[in-house]
Amino acid sequence: TLRPPAPSVRDVRPRGAQSGRVEVDRVLGGGSVPDSAILVGGDPGIGKSTLLLQAAAKFASNGLRTFYISGDEASAQVRCALHGLALPMRRFNLPPSPPFGISFPRYLPTLLSR
């Protein structure tokens, strides 16, 4: 008996939420997938935080539950950056970074309870 081919990952991928940043959406394959996490790395000063804050603000303004967690910037620094970029902070979750020694998976329930 012939079976139909299994769907490819591309066939079953949910439609991504648009970030409003062409560069981000292209790298994410069309947008951010629901219930996903995005980890970005790179050299200091190349604009990672600026680009991701803009994308996160867009997700939040579209009604998506959005968290911005930085491993090297304090929440106060991120709030200043949001203000400096004139990005809306309403509906934007900016939790403190996990306590030293606590892994992200262990910290996740704390985030989701916010």
C-alpha positions as CSV (number, residue, x, y, z in Angstrom):
1,T,0.0,0.0,0.0
2,L,1.4,3.4,-0.9
3,R,1.3,6.0,1.8
4,P,1.3,9.8,1.1
5,P,4.7,11.3,1.9
6,A,5.1,12.7,5.4
7,P,4.6,16.5,5.5
8,S,7.8,18.4,5.6
9,V,8.6,20.8,8.4
10,R,7.8,23.7,6.1
11,D,4.3,22.2,5.5
12,V,3.4,22.1,9.2
13,R,5.1,25.2,10.4
14,P,2.6,27.7,11.9
15,R,2.4,31.1,10.4
16,G,4.8,33.4,12.1
17,A,4.0,36.7,13.8
18,Q,5.5,39.6,11.9
19,S,8.0,41.7,13.8
20,G,7.9,44.7,11.6
21,R,11.6,44.3,10.9
22,V,12.3,42.7,7.5
23,E,15.7,41.5,8.7
24,V,14.3,39.7,11.8
25,D,11.3,38.2,9.9
26,R,13.7,36.9,7.2
27,V,16.0,35.2,9.7
28,L,13.0,33.7,11.5
29,G,11.7,32.2,8.3
30,G,8.8,34.6,8.0
31,G,8.2,35.6,11.6
32,S,8.2,34.4,15.2
33,V,6.4,31.1,15.8
34,P,3.9,31.1,18.7
35,D,5.3,29.7,22.0
36,S,8.9,30.0,20.8
37,A,12.0,31.5,22.2
38,I,14.6,33.4,20.2
39,L,18.2,33.4,21.2
40,V,20.5,35.9,19.5
41,G,24.2,36.3,19.9
42,G,26.9,38.4,18.2
43,D,29.7,40.9,18.7
44,P,29.1,43.8,21.1
45,G,27.7,47.0,19.7
46,I,26.3,45.6,16.4
47,G,22.7,46.5,17.3
48,K,21.3,43.2,18.7
49,S,19.4,44.8,21.5
50,T,18.0,47.7,19.4
51,L,16.8,45.3,16.7
52,L,15.2,42.9,19.2
53,L,13.6,45.6,21.3
54,Q,12.0,47.0,18.2
55,A,10.7,43.6,17.2
56,A,9.5,42.7,20.8
57,A,7.7,46.1,21.0
58,K,5.9,45.3,17.7
59,F,4.9,41.8,19.0
60,A,3.6,43.3,22.2
61,S,1.7,46.1,20.5
62,N,0.0,43.4,18.3
63,G,-1.3,41.8,21.5
64,L,1.2,39.0,21.7
65,R,2.6,38.1,25.2
66,T,6.2,39.1,24.9
67,F,9.1,38.8,27.3
68,Y,12.5,40.5,26.7
69,I,15.2,38.8,28.8
70,S,18.8,40.0,28.6
71,G,21.8,38.2,30.0
72,D,24.0,41.3,30.1
73,E,21.7,44.3,30.6
74,A,19.8,45.1,33.7
75,S,16.0,45.7,33.4
76,A,16.6,49.4,34.1
77,Q,19.0,49.6,31.2
78,V,16.5,48.0,28.9
79,R,13.8,50.4,30.1
80,C,16.1,53.3,29.2
81,A,16.7,51.9,25.8
82,L,12.9,51.5,25.2
83,H,12.4,55.1,26.2
84,G,15.4,56.3,24.1
85,L,14.0,54.4,21.0
86,A,10.5,55.9,21.8
87,L,9.1,52.4,21.9
88,P,5.8,51.7,23.8
89,M,6.3,49.9,27.1
90,R,2.6,49.1,27.6
91,R,2.0,45.3,27.5
92,F,5.7,44.7,27.4
93,N,7.0,42.2,30.0
94,L,10.5,43.1,31.2
95,P,11.2,40.6,34.0
96,P,14.4,40.6,35.9
97,S,17.1,38.2,34.7
98,P,17.1,34.8,36.4
99,P,19.0,34.7,39.7
100,F,22.6,33.6,39.2
101,G,22.8,29.8,38.9
102,I,19.1,29.4,37.9
103,S,18.7,27.9,34.4
104,F,16.1,29.4,32.1
105,P,13.9,26.3,32.1
106,R,13.7,26.5,35.9
107,Y,12.9,30.3,35.7
108,L,10.2,29.9,33.0
109,P,7.4,29.1,35.4
110,T,8.1,32.3,37.3
111,L,7.9,34.2,34.0
112,L,4.6,32.6,33.0
113,S,3.0,33.4,36.3
114,R,3.4,37.2,35.6
